[in-house]
Amino acid sequence: MAEWHRVAATADLSEGALLGVEAAGERIVLARVDGAIYALRDRCSHADFPLHDGELEGTTLECVHHGAQFDVCTGKAK
């Protein structure tokens, strides 16, 4: 059974914004797109850089450290 952890209030995350949080010892980045909130591991797959420092354009999250891009809806690299 999945465990739920409250990490932020919905008011803490404005439209088109990113928020780095921690739950159960895991770093997570939250992204709000079209009113929906998505959660991904807050770690770039290229290197251990935090994605919450990145830029969100539509559903694309770009790592500011080297430009890797991820779809926040699926978590997949682009």
N, CA, C and O atoms as a GROMACS GRO file, in nm:
protein
  312
    1MET      N    1   0.084  -0.118   0.000
    1MET     CA    2   0.000   0.000   0.000
    1MET      C    3   0.089   0.124   0.000
    1MET      O    4   0.186   0.132   0.074
    2ALA      N    5   0.054   0.220  -0.083
    2ALA     CA    6   0.130   0.345  -0.092
    2ALA      C    7   0.112   0.428   0.033
    2ALA      O    8   0.004   0.431   0.093
    3GLU      N    9   0.217   0.495   0.071
    3GLU     CA   10   0.213   0.586   0.185
    3GLU      C   11   0.209   0.728   0.134
    3GLU      O   12   0.283   0.761   0.040
    4TRP      N   13   0.127   0.812   0.192
    4TRP     CA   14   0.117   0.952   0.152
    4TRP      C   15   0.182   1.039   0.256
    4TRP      O   16   0.167   1.016   0.376
    5HIS      N   17   0.255   1.140   0.211
    5HIS     CA   18   0.322   1.236   0.300
    5HIS      C   19   0.286   1.377   0.254
    5HIS      O   20   0.304   1.411   0.138
    6ARG      N   21   0.234   1.457   0.346
    6ARG     CA   22   0.204   1.596   0.312
    6ARG      C   23   0.337   1.672   0.309
    6ARG      O   24   0.411   1.672   0.408
    7VAL      N   25   0.366   1.735   0.197
    7VAL     CA   26   0.493   1.807   0.182
    7VAL      C   27   0.474   1.956   0.160
    7VAL      O   28   0.567   2.034   0.180
    8ALA      N   29   0.354   1.996   0.119
    8ALA     CA   30   0.326   2.138   0.093
    8ALA      C   31   0.175   2.155   0.080
    8ALA      O   32   0.101   2.059   0.059
    9ALA      N   33   0.132   2.279   0.094
    9ALA     CA   34  -0.007   2.314   0.066
    9ALA      C   35  -0.017   2.353  -0.081
    9ALA      O   36   0.080   2.401  -0.138
   10THR      N   37  -0.132   2.333  -0.142
   10THR     CA   38  -0.148   2.370  -0.283
   10THR      C   39  -0.122   2.518  -0.304
   10THR      O   40  -0.076   2.559  -0.411
   11ALA      N   41  -0.149   2.599  -0.203
   11ALA     CA   42  -0.125   2.744  -0.214
   11ALA      C   43   0.024   2.776  -0.220
   11ALA      O   44   0.062   2.886  -0.260
   12ASP      N   45   0.110   2.682  -0.180
   12ASP     CA   46   0.255   2.704  -0.183
   12ASP      C   47   0.313   2.696  -0.324
   12ASP      O   48   0.428   2.734  -0.346
   13LEU      N   49   0.235   2.647  -0.419
   13LEU     CA   50   0.285   2.622  -0.554
   13LEU      C   51   0.195   2.693  -0.656
   13LEU      O   52   0.084   2.649  -0.683
   14SER      N   53   0.246   2.802  -0.710
   14SER     CA   54   0.168   2.877  -0.809
   14SER      C   55   0.178   2.812  -0.946
   14SER      O   56   0.267   2.730  -0.971
   15GLU      N   57   0.089   2.850  -1.035
   15GLU     CA   58   0.086   2.797  -1.172
   15GLU      C   59   0.219   2.822  -1.242
   15GLU      O   60   0.271   2.934  -1.240
   16GLY      N   61   0.275   2.718  -1.305
   16GLY     CA   62   0.401   2.730  -1.378
   16GLY      C   63   0.524   2.734  -1.291
   16GLY      O   64   0.633   2.766  -1.339
   17ALA      N   65   0.508   2.701  -1.163
   17ALA     CA   66   0.621   2.709  -1.069
   17ALA      C   67   0.673   2.571  -1.031
   17ALA      O   68   0.607   2.469  -1.050
   18LEU      N   69   0.794   2.571  -0.977
   18LEU     CA   70   0.860   2.451  -0.924
   18LEU      C   71   0.883   2.470  -0.774
   18LEU      O   72   0.905   2.582  -0.728
   19LEU      N   73   0.878   2.361  -0.700
   19LEU     CA   74   0.903   2.367  -0.557
   19LEU      C   75   0.977   2.241  -0.514
   19LEU      O   76   0.929   2.130  -0.538
   20GLY      N   77   1.094   2.257  -0.452
   20GLY     CA   78   1.169   2.144  -0.401
   20GLY      C   79   1.123   2.112  -0.260
   20GLY      O   80   1.116   2.201  -0.175
   21VAL      N   81   1.092   1.985  -0.233
   21VAL     CA   82   1.048   1.941  -0.101
   21VAL      C   83   1.117   1.808  -0.069
   21VAL      O   84   1.189   1.752  -0.151
   22GLU      N   85   1.093   1.760   0.053
   22GLU     CA   86   1.148   1.631   0.092
   22GLU      C   87   1.039   1.550   0.160
   22GLU      O   88   0.961   1.603   0.239
   23ALA      N   89   1.033   1.421   0.128
   23ALA     CA   90   0.937   1.329   0.189
   23ALA      C   91   1.006   1.196   0.214
   23ALA      O   92   1.065   1.137   0.123
   24ALA      N   93   0.999   1.150   0.337
   24ALA     CA   94   1.058   1.021   0.375
   24ALA      C   95   1.203   1.011   0.330
   24ALA      O   96   1.248   0.905   0.286
   25GLY      N   97   1.276   1.121   0.342
   25GLY     CA   98   1.418   1.122   0.307
   25GLY      C   99   1.448   1.134   0.159
   25GLY      O  100   1.565   1.130   0.120
   26GLU      N  101   1.346   1.150   0.076
   26GLU     CA  102   1.365   1.163  -0.069
   26GLU      C  103   1.342   1.307  -0.113
   26GLU      O  104   1.245   1.370  -0.071
   27ARG      N  105   1.432   1.359  -0.197
   27ARG     CA  106   1.413   1.492  -0.255
   27ARG      C  107   1.315   1.480  -0.372
   27ARG      O  108   1.330   1.393  -0.457
   28ILE      N  109   1.216   1.570  -0.373
   28ILE     CA  110   1.112   1.569  -0.476
   28ILE      C  111   1.095   1.711  -0.529
   28ILE      O  112   1.106   1.808  -0.454
   29VAL      N  113   1.069   1.723  -0.658
   29VAL     CA  114   1.035   1.853  -0.716
   29VAL      C  115   0.888   1.846  -0.756
   29VAL      O  116   0.845   1.753  -0.824
   30LEU      N  117   0.812   1.946  -0.714
   30LEU     CA  118   0.673   1.959  -0.752
   30LEU      C  119   0.662   2.063  -0.862
   30LEU      O  120   0.732   2.164  -0.860
   31ALA      N  121   0.575   2.038  -0.959
   31ALA     CA  122   0.552   2.131  -1.069
   31ALA      C  123   0.401   2.146  -1.087
   31ALA      O  124   0.327   2.048  -1.082
   32ARG      N  125   0.356   2.270  -1.106
   32ARG     CA  126   0.213   2.294  -1.129
   32ARG      C  127   0.192   2.340  -1.272
   32ARG      O  128   0.243   2.444  -1.314
   33VAL      N  129   0.116   2.259  -1.348
   33VAL     CA  130   0.088   2.286  -1.489
   33VAL      C  131  -0.062   2.269  -1.512
   33VAL      O  132  -0.118   2.164  -1.484
   34ASP      N  133  -0.126   2.373  -1.564
   34ASP     CA  134  -0.270   2.371  -1.592
   34ASP      C  135  -0.352   2.326  -1.472
   34ASP      O  136  -0.450   2.253  -1.486
   35GLY      N  137  -0.311   2.371  -1.353
   35GLY     CA  138  -0.383   2.342  -1.230
   35GLY      C  139  -0.349   2.208  -1.167
   35GLY      O  140  -0.383   2.186  -1.050
   36ALA      N  141  -0.284   2.119  -1.240
   36ALA     CA  142  -0.245   1.988  -1.186
   36ALA      C  143  -0.105   1.997  -1.126
   36ALA      O  144  -0.020   2.072  -1.173
   37ILE      N  145  -0.082   1.919  -1.021
   37ILE     CA  146   0.049   1.916  -0.956
   37ILE      C  147   0.115   1.782  -0.985
   37ILE      O  148   0.056   1.676  -0.962
   38TYR      N  149   0.237   1.788  -1.034
   38TYR     CA  150   0.316   1.669  -1.067
   38TYR      C  151   0.436   1.661  -0.975
   38TYR      O  152   0.491   1.763  -0.934
   39ALA      N  153   0.478   1.539  -0.942
   39ALA     CA  154   0.592   1.518  -0.855
   39ALA      C  155   0.693   1.427  -0.924
   39ALA      O  156   0.658   1.322  -0.979
   40LEU      N  157   0.818   1.470  -0.922
   40LEU     CA  158   0.927   1.391  -0.979
   40LEU      C  159   1.042   1.387  -0.878
   40LEU      O  160   1.050   1.469  -0.787
   41ARG      N  161   1.128   1.291  -0.896
   41ARG     CA  162   1.249   1.288  -0.815
   41ARG      C  163   1.331   1.413  -0.846
   41ARG      O  164   1.352   1.445  -0.963
   42ASP      N  165   1.375   1.482  -0.743
   42ASP     CA  166   1.446   1.609  -0.761
   42ASP      C  167   1.594   1.585  -0.786
   42ASP      O  168   1.681   1.628  -0.710
   43ARG      N  169   1.620   1.514  -0.896
   43ARG     CA  170   1.758   1.480  -0.931
   43ARG      C  171   1.767   1.460  -1.081
   43ARG      O  172   1.695   1.378  -1.138
   44CYS      N  173   1.853   1.535  -1.142
   44CYS     CA  174   1.874   1.520  -1.285
   44CYS      C  175   1.938   1.383  -1.310
   44CYS      O  176   2.027   1.342  -1.237
   45SER      N  177   1.892   1.314  -1.413
   45SER     CA  178   1.945   1.180  -1.443
   45SER      C  179   2.087   1.185  -1.498
   45SER      O  180   2.157   1.084  -1.499
   46HIS      N  181   2.131   1.302  -1.545
   46HIS     CA  182   2.266   1.317  -1.599
   46HIS      C  183   2.369   1.329  -1.487
   46HIS      O  184   2.479   1.275  -1.498
   47ALA      N  185   2.334   1.398  -1.382
   47ALA     CA  186   2.422   1.418  -1.267
   47ALA      C  187   2.333   1.448  -1.147
   47ALA      O  188   2.213   1.472  -1.164
   48ASP      N  189   2.388   1.449  -1.031
   48ASP     CA  190   2.307   1.466  -0.910
   48ASP      C  191   2.279   1.614  -0.882
   48ASP      O  192   2.308   1.665  -0.774
   49PHE      N  193   2.221   1.682  -0.981
   49PHE     CA  194   2.184   1.822  -0.965
   49PHE      C  195   2.035   1.832  -0.934
   49PHE      O  196   1.957   1.754  -0.989
   50PRO      N  197   1.992   1.925  -0.849
   50PRO     CA  198   1.850   1.939  -0.818
   50PRO      C  199   1.773   2.001  -0.935
   50PRO      O  200   1.815   2.101  -0.992
   51LEU      N  201   1.661   1.940  -0.968
   51LEU     CA  202   1.578   1.991  -1.077
   51LEU      C  203   1.493   2.111  -1.035
   51LEU      O  204   1.448   2.187  -1.120
   52HIS      N  205   1.472   2.129  -0.904
   52HIS     CA  206   1.388   2.241  -0.862
   52HIS      C  207   1.454   2.376  -0.891
   52HIS      O  208   1.388   2.480  -0.885
   53ASP      N  209   1.584   2.376  -0.922
   53ASP     CA  210   1.653   2.499  -0.964
   53ASP      C  211   1.629   2.528  -1.112
   53ASP      O  212   1.668   2.633  -1.162
   54GLY      N  213   1.564   2.435  -1.182
   54GLY     CA  214   1.547   2.444  -1.325
   54GLY      C  215   1.440   2.543  -1.368
   54GLY      O  216   1.388   2.621  -1.289
   55GLU      N  217   1.409   2.535  -1.497
   55GLU     CA  218   1.309   2.624  -1.558
   55GLU      C  219   1.196   2.538  -1.613
   55GLU      O  220   1.220   2.434  -1.676
   56LEU      N  221   1.073   2.582  -1.589
   56LEU     CA  222   0.955   2.511  -1.638
   56LEU      C  223   0.892   2.592  -1.751
   56LEU      O  224   0.853   2.707  -1.732
   57GLU      N  225   0.883   2.530  -1.867
   57GLU     CA  226   0.821   2.591  -1.985
   57GLU      C  227   0.714   2.494  -2.033
   57GLU      O  228   0.746   2.390  -2.091
   58GLY      N  229   0.587   2.526  -2.009
   58GLY     CA  230   0.479   2.432  -2.040
   58GLY      C  231   0.494   2.310  -1.952
   58GLY      O  232   0.492   2.321  -1.829
   59THR      N  233   0.508   2.193  -2.013
   59THR     CA  234   0.527   2.070  -1.935
   59THR      C  235   0.674   2.026  -1.933
   59THR      O  236   0.705   1.919  -1.883
   60THR      N  237   0.762   2.109  -1.988
   60THR     CA  238   0.904   2.074  -1.996
   60THR      C  239   0.984   2.140  -1.884
   60THR      O  240   0.983   2.262  -1.870
   61LEU      N  241   1.052   2.058  -1.807
   61LEU     CA  242   1.141   2.104  -1.701
   61LEU      C  243   1.283   2.090  -1.752
   61LEU      O  244   1.326   1.981  -1.790
   62GLU      N  245   1.357   2.201  -1.753
   62GLU     CA  246   1.495   2.199  -1.802
   62GLU      C  247   1.592   2.218  -1.686
   62GLU      O  248   1.579   2.312  -1.608
   63CYS      N  249   1.690   2.130  -1.676
   63CYS     CA  250   1.795   2.140  -1.576
   63CYS      C  251   1.884   2.260  -1.612
   63CYS      O  252   1.938   2.265  -1.723
   64VAL      N  253   1.900   2.354  -1.520
   64VAL     CA  254   1.981   2.472  -1.549
   64VAL      C  255   2.130   2.442  -1.551
   64VAL      O  256   2.209   2.524  -1.598
   65HIS      N  257   2.169   2.327  -1.501
   65HIS     CA  258   2.312   2.296  -1.493
   65HIS      C  259   2.370   2.248  -1.625
   65HIS      O  260   2.487   2.273  -1.653
   66HIS      N  261   2.290   2.178  -1.708
   66HIS     CA  262   2.343   2.133  -1.837
   66HIS      C  263   2.238   2.118  -1.945
   66HIS      O  264   2.268   2.067  -2.053
   67GLY      N  265   2.114   2.163  -1.920
   67GLY     CA  266   2.013   2.168  -2.024
   67GLY      C  267   1.932   2.042  -2.049
   67GLY      O  268   1.852   2.040  -2.141
   68ALA      N  269   1.950   1.937  -1.969
   68ALA     CA  270   1.867   1.818  -1.988
   68ALA      C  271   1.721   1.855  -1.966
   68ALA      O  272   1.690   1.939  -1.880
   69GLN      N  273   1.630   1.793  -2.043
   69GLN     CA  274   1.489   1.827  -2.035
   69GLN      C  275   1.406   1.704  -1.999
   69GLN      O  276   1.436   1.592  -2.040
   70PHE      N  277   1.300   1.729  -1.921
   70PHE     CA  278   1.212   1.623  -1.874
   70PHE      C  279   1.067   1.668  -1.887
   70PHE      O  280   1.036   1.785  -1.867
   71ASP      N  281   0.979   1.574  -1.920
   71ASP     CA  282   0.836   1.601  -1.924
   71ASP      C  283   0.783   1.581  -1.782
   71ASP      O  284   0.793   1.470  -1.729
   72VAL      N  285   0.728   1.685  -1.720
   72VAL     CA  286   0.683   1.672  -1.581
   72VAL      C  287   0.560   1.583  -1.570
   72VAL      O  288   0.532   1.531  -1.462
   73CYS      N  289   0.485   1.565  -1.678
   73CYS     CA  290   0.366   1.481  -1.674
   73CYS      C  291   0.401   1.332  -1.669
   73CYS      O  292   0.330   1.253  -1.608
   74THR      N  293   0.511   1.296  -1.734
   74THR     CA  294   0.550   1.154  -1.741
   74THR      C  295   0.680   1.123  -1.666
   74THR      O  296   0.705   1.009  -1.630
   75GLY      N  297   0.762   1.226  -1.645
   75GLY     CA  298   0.893   1.206  -1.583
   75GLY      C  299   1.000   1.163  -1.681
   75GLY      O  300   1.116   1.149  -1.644
   76LYS      N  301   0.962   1.141  -1.805
   76LYS     CA  302   1.058   1.093  -1.905
   76LYS      C  303   1.146   1.203  -1.958
   76LYS      O  304   1.105   1.318  -1.972
   77ALA      N  305   1.271   1.165  -1.988
   77ALA     CA  306   1.365   1.259  -2.050
   77ALA      C  307   1.321   1.285  -2.193
   77ALA      O  308   1.267   1.198  -2.260
   78LYS      N  309   1.346   1.408  -2.238
   78LYS     CA  310   1.310   1.445  -2.377
   78LYS      C  311   1.434   1.442  -2.464
   78LYS      O  312   1.426   1.470  -2.583
   0.00000   0.00000   0.00000
